[in-house]
């Protein structure tokens, strides 16, 4: 038994000094570890900004993937003094409301229980940085089936239903649906609850007036969000209000 234990530790000692090849029997002479694949990648440790910050005494050259740093995550390396990105610049911190990215401004980051929440990949809501226009909701006197969603996550479908059910040019939903901004073309008119998140989480940049949501109430009225008082109310569809488009990330 003792001989087995000795041989085991001898094997460990030898193997830790030898080159290791994964997917290859001839690892490159310059590499201690050579991973060869044409169908799979190398996966770094993935962690949040907070988890990265509690790593005890990180070694120079330590590499991690910070999954909530910047909009879509960031590969980061410790240089012996500070965390940097892979080009040597300052590493990004955790994503925050009001931060620029994804074609606009971060208005919301999904939480556990939200539709589409993923603990490994951040998702949320991006608002355009500026108003798109001031326009009518459209088609007053016509009820648009499917556009009555008020909850978070319903704005995109509301917008599609409005565009399909109301052919009027220049209405709020169509302006958002047709928008191409900062390389993105998947904008939509936010629902009642999504618009309230913009009011809560983005400081400044909004006129002190009601903004149209995509949430229909009846054939003549739809929900709006007042960025002066914070209240939500109903407006007649033929009234022009400011419009701010959003998209998901």
C-alpha positions as CSV (number, residue, x, y, z in Angstrom):
1,X,0.0,0.0,0.0
2,X,2.8,2.4,0.9
3,X,4.5,1.6,-2.5
4,X,1.2,2.5,-4.3
5,X,1.0,5.8,-2.5
6,X,4.7,6.6,-3.3
7,X,4.2,5.7,-7.0
8,X,1.0,7.9,-7.1
9,X,2.8,11.0,-5.7
10,X,5.8,10.3,-8.0
11,X,3.4,10.2,-11.0
12,X,1.9,13.5,-9.9
13,X,5.3,15.1,-9.5
14,X,6.4,14.0,-13.0
15,X,3.2,14.9,-14.7
16,X,3.1,18.4,-13.3
17,X,6.5,19.1,-15.0
18,X,5.6,17.6,-18.3
19,X,3.8,19.3,-21.2
20,X,0.1,18.6,-21.5
21,X,-1.7,18.3,-24.8
22,X,-5.5,18.2,-25.0
23,X,-6.7,17.2,-28.4
24,X,-3.2,16.7,-29.6
25,X,-0.4,14.2,-28.9
26,X,2.3,16.7,-29.9
27,X,1.9,19.8,-27.8
28,X,3.8,22.8,-29.1
29,X,7.3,23.1,-27.6
30,X,6.7,26.6,-26.3
31,X,3.5,25.7,-24.4
32,X,3.1,23.9,-21.1
33,X,-0.6,23.4,-22.0
34,X,-1.7,23.0,-25.6
35,X,-5.4,22.7,-26.3
36,X,-6.3,21.8,-29.8
37,X,-9.9,21.8,-31.1
38,X,-11.9,22.9,-34.2
39,X,-15.3,22.7,-32.5
40,X,-14.9,23.9,-28.9
41,X,-13.3,26.8,-27.2
42,X,-11.4,27.4,-23.9
43,X,-13.7,28.5,-21.1
44,X,-12.4,30.9,-18.5
45,X,-13.7,31.1,-14.9
46,X,-16.8,33.2,-15.1
47,X,-17.8,35.4,-12.1
48,X,-19.5,38.7,-11.2
49,X,-17.6,41.9,-10.5
50,X,-18.2,41.4,-6.7
51,X,-16.8,37.8,-6.8
52,X,-13.8,38.9,-8.8
53,X,-13.0,41.6,-6.2
54,X,-12.9,39.1,-3.3
55,X,-10.2,36.9,-4.9
56,X,-7.5,36.7,-2.3
57,X,-4.1,37.9,-3.5
58,X,-4.6,37.5,-7.3
59,X,-1.4,36.5,-9.1
60,X,-0.1,38.6,-11.9
61,X,-1.5,37.2,-15.1
62,X,-4.6,35.8,-13.5
63,X,-7.4,35.9,-16.2
64,X,-11.2,35.8,-15.6
65,X,-14.4,36.6,-17.4
66,X,-16.4,39.3,-15.5
67,X,-19.9,38.5,-16.6
68,X,-21.5,41.7,-15.4
69,X,-18.7,44.1,-16.4
70,X,-19.9,46.2,-19.3
71,X,-23.0,45.4,-21.3
72,X,-22.0,41.9,-22.4
73,X,-19.2,40.9,-20.0
74,X,-15.4,41.4,-20.3
75,X,-12.3,39.3,-20.2
76,X,-10.0,40.8,-17.6
77,X,-6.4,40.2,-16.4
78,X,-4.6,41.1,-13.2
79,X,-1.3,42.8,-14.0
80,X,0.1,42.7,-10.5
81,X,-1.3,46.0,-9.4
82,X,-4.8,46.3,-10.9
83,X,-7.3,44.5,-13.1
84,X,-7.2,45.5,-16.7
85,X,-9.0,44.6,-19.9
86,X,-7.2,42.6,-22.6
87,X,-5.8,45.7,-24.3
88,X,-4.3,47.0,-21.1
89,X,-6.9,49.6,-20.3
90,X,-8.7,49.9,-17.1
91,X,-11.1,47.0,-16.4
92,X,-14.8,47.8,-16.5
93,X,-16.8,47.7,-13.3
94,X,-20.3,46.2,-12.9
95,X,-22.9,47.4,-15.2
96,X,-25.1,50.2,-13.7
97,X,-28.3,52.0,-14.6
98,X,-27.7,55.1,-16.7
99,X,-24.5,53.7,-18.2
100,X,-24.0,54.0,-22.0
101,X,-24.0,50.9,-24.1
102,X,-26.0,48.8,-26.5
103,X,-26.9,51.8,-28.7
104,X,-28.3,53.9,-25.8
105,X,-28.5,53.9,-22.0
106,X,-29.0,51.0,-19.6
107,X,-32.5,51.5,-18.2
108,X,-32.9,48.1,-16.4
109,X,-31.0,44.9,-15.6
110,X,-33.1,41.8,-15.2
111,X,-33.5,40.4,-11.7
112,X,-34.3,36.8,-10.6
113,X,-38.0,36.2,-11.4
114,X,-38.0,38.6,-14.4
115,X,-39.0,37.1,-17.8
116,X,-35.8,36.1,-19.6
117,X,-33.5,36.3,-16.5
118,X,-30.3,34.3,-16.9
119,X,-27.9,34.1,-13.9
120,X,-24.9,33.6,-16.3
121,X,-25.7,36.3,-18.9
122,X,-27.0,39.8,-18.1
123,X,-30.1,40.9,-20.0
124,X,-32.1,44.0,-19.6
125,X,-33.5,47.1,-21.3
126,X,-31.7,49.8,-23.3
127,X,-33.3,53.2,-23.9
128,X,-32.4,55.5,-26.8
129,X,-30.3,58.4,-25.6
130,X,-32.7,61.0,-27.0
131,X,-36.3,61.3,-28.0
132,X,-37.2,60.0,-31.4
133,X,-40.1,62.4,-32.1
134,X,-43.4,63.7,-30.8
135,X,-46.3,62.0,-32.4
136,X,-49.7,60.5,-32.0
137,X,-50.3,57.0,-30.7
138,X,-52.5,56.6,-33.8
139,X,-55.7,55.1,-35.1
140,X,-58.0,56.7,-32.6
141,X,-61.4,54.9,-32.6
142,X,-59.7,51.6,-33.5
143,X,-59.0,48.9,-31.0
144,X,-55.7,47.1,-31.8
145,X,-56.0,43.4,-30.6
146,X,-52.8,42.3,-28.8
147,X,-51.5,45.7,-27.9
148,X,-53.0,45.8,-24.4
149,X,-49.9,44.4,-22.6
150,X,-48.7,46.6,-19.8
151,X,-46.1,44.3,-18.0
152,X,-42.4,44.3,-18.5
153,X,-41.5,42.3,-21.5
154,X,-44.7,43.1,-23.5
155,X,-43.7,46.3,-25.3
156,X,-42.1,44.6,-28.3
157,X,-45.2,42.5,-29.1
158,X,-47.4,45.5,-28.5
159,X,-45.4,47.4,-31.0
160,X,-45.6,44.7,-33.6
161,X,-49.4,44.4,-33.1
162,X,-49.8,48.2,-33.4
163,X,-47.8,48.4,-36.6
164,X,-49.8,45.4,-38.1
165,X,-53.1,46.9,-37.1
166,X,-52.6,50.6,-37.8
167,X,-51.3,51.6,-41.2
168,X,-50.9,55.3,-40.3
169,X,-47.5,56.7,-41.0
170,X,-45.5,58.4,-38.3
171,X,-47.3,57.0,-35.3
172,X,-45.3,56.4,-32.1
173,X,-45.0,52.6,-32.5
174,X,-44.1,52.8,-36.2
175,X,-41.3,55.4,-35.5
176,X,-39.7,53.0,-33.0
177,X,-40.3,49.9,-35.1
178,X,-38.6,51.5,-38.1
179,X,-35.7,53.1,-36.1
180,X,-32.1,52.2,-37.0
181,X,-29.9,53.8,-34.3
182,X,-26.2,53.3,-33.4
183,X,-26.1,50.0,-35.4
184,X,-29.3,48.5,-33.9
185,X,-32.6,48.0,-35.6
186,X,-34.6,46.1,-33.0
187,X,-36.1,49.1,-31.2
188,X,-39.7,49.2,-30.0
189,X,-42.2,51.4,-28.1
190,X,-42.0,50.5,-24.4
191,X,-45.0,49.1,-22.5
192,X,-46.5,50.9,-19.6
193,X,-44.3,49.2,-17.0
194,X,-41.2,49.3,-19.2
195,X,-41.6,53.1,-19.5
196,X,-41.9,53.4,-15.8
197,X,-38.5,51.8,-15.4
198,X,-37.0,54.5,-17.7
199,X,-38.5,57.1,-15.3
200,X,-37.1,55.3,-12.3
201,X,-33.6,54.5,-13.5
202,X,-32.5,57.2,-16.0
203,X,-31.7,60.6,-14.6
204,X,-32.3,63.5,-16.9
205,X,-32.7,63.6,-20.7
206,X,-36.4,63.5,-20.7
207,X,-38.8,66.3,-21.3
208,X,-41.1,67.1,-18.4
209,X,-44.2,65.8,-20.3
210,X,-46.1,62.6,-20.7
211,X,-44.5,60.0,-23.0
212,X,-46.4,57.4,-25.0
213,X,-46.2,53.8,-24.0
214,X,-47.3,51.0,-26.4
215,X,-50.0,49.8,-23.9
216,X,-53.5,50.4,-25.3
217,X,-56.4,50.9,-22.9
218,X,-59.3,51.1,-25.3
219,X,-60.2,52.2,-28.8
220,X,-59.5,55.9,-28.1
221,X,-56.9,55.9,-25.2
222,X,-53.5,54.5,-24.3
223,X,-51.2,54.6,-21.3
224,X,-48.6,57.3,-20.9
225,X,-45.8,58.1,-18.4
226,X,-45.4,61.6,-17.0
227,X,-41.7,62.4,-16.5
228,X,-42.5,65.4,-14.5
229,X,-44.7,64.0,-11.7
230,X,-43.9,60.3,-12.2
231,X,-47.6,59.4,-12.5
232,X,-49.1,57.2,-15.2
233,X,-52.3,58.1,-16.9
234,X,-54.4,57.7,-20.0
235,X,-54.2,59.9,-23.1
236,X,-56.3,60.2,-26.2
237,X,-54.6,58.5,-29.1
238,X,-54.8,61.5,-31.4
239,X,-52.7,63.7,-29.0
240,X,-49.0,64.1,-29.8
241,X,-46.6,63.1,-27.0
242,X,-42.8,62.6,-27.0
243,X,-41.6,59.1,-27.9
244,X,-38.5,57.2,-26.6
245,X,-37.6,53.9,-28.1
246,X,-36.1,50.9,-26.2
247,X,-34.5,47.6,-27.1
248,X,-33.6,44.5,-25.2
249,X,-30.0,43.2,-24.6
